[in-house]
Amino acid sequence: MDLQDQLKNLFPDHVSEEPIEETTEETGIWMQDDPLICKYEKRKGKPITIIEGYTGATSDFKILAKEIKTKLSVGGSFKDDKIIIQGDYRDKIMQMLKDKGFLVKRVGG
């Protein structure tokens, strides 16, 4: 018995005004108007992909970073409001972000 059923038992006459929707990680991430910037750099001779420009909550951006790293099976980190992914995965990351509904801008070569 979930919370909705318990509330219906306590208040049988109450009519809910809005249907209650469950939020998942995909729908819980805030979409923004400005595009995310996906750029390529080399640090100490090794390629990295940087995603920056997210204006929502930091926790949502961390969830997005973890999901990208898991799907690509690569290492990376989240520092200074930037997602840093090891390797040149710009095309794959941009496609994943577009599928989620983000606007993405490719910067650099």
N, C-alpha and C positions, 0 to 999 in steps of 0.2 A: 504494500500500500504506500503510494507516494504522497507527497505533500498536497497535491491537488485533491486527491481523494479524501484526505483527512480534513481539508478545509470544507469540502462539500458536505461531509458528515456533520461538522460543527455548525455550518451556516447553510442549511438546505434551501433557504429562500433567496439567497444572493445570486444575482445574475451578473456574470462578468461582462464588462463592457468591451474588452479587447481580447482576441484569442492570444493565449500565451505561447510564444515561440521559444524553443530551446536554441541557445546560441552555441555554435561550434567554433573551432579555431578559425575556420575560413570566414565565417560571417562575423566573427568577433573582431577582426582586424579592421581598423579604420581606414577607409579609402580617402585619398586626398586629391586635390585638384592639380597640384603641381607634379610634374613627372619625377620619378626617381632617377638618379644619375648612376649609370653603370659604366665604370671606367677601368682601364687596364694600366697596371704599372709594373715595374720591375724593382724589387728591393733585394739588395745583395745578390743580384744576378738571377733571382728566381721570380717567375711571374705570379702576380696576384690580381684578383678582381675585387674592386671596391664598389659597394653600393651605398649611396648616401642621398640625403635630401628628404628623408621621411619626417613629417611634421606631427605625427601622432604620438601615442604613448610609447615610452621606451620599452615597456614589457611586451607590447605587440610587435615591435621591431625585433626584439630578442626571439620571440616565437617564430617569426619569419626567418631569422638567421638560422635557427636550429632546423627548421624544415628544409631549407635550401641545402644545408650541410648534410642532412640525412639522405635526401633524395639523390644528391650527387656523389655521396660516399667520399667526401673530401674533408679536410681539416679547415679550420678557420676560426675567427673570433669576432667579438663585438666590442668595439672600442670607440669612444668619442662620437657616438651616434653614427657610426659607420659599420657596415658588415664587411669584413675582410675574408675573402675565400682564397685558399691556396690554389693556384693554377689559373689558366685562362679559360673560363667557362662563361664568357659574356653571352654568347648566343643561347646557351641552355638556360641560364638564369633569366635573361630577358624574356624568353618564351614562357618560363614558369610564372613570372610576374605578370605577363600579359594575360595568361590563362586565369589568374586570380582577379584580374580587373584593374591592375595598376597601369598607369602610363609610365613608360620607360624611355629614357633618352640615352643613346650611346655616345660616350665622349671618348675621343682619342681614336687612333688608327683603326 
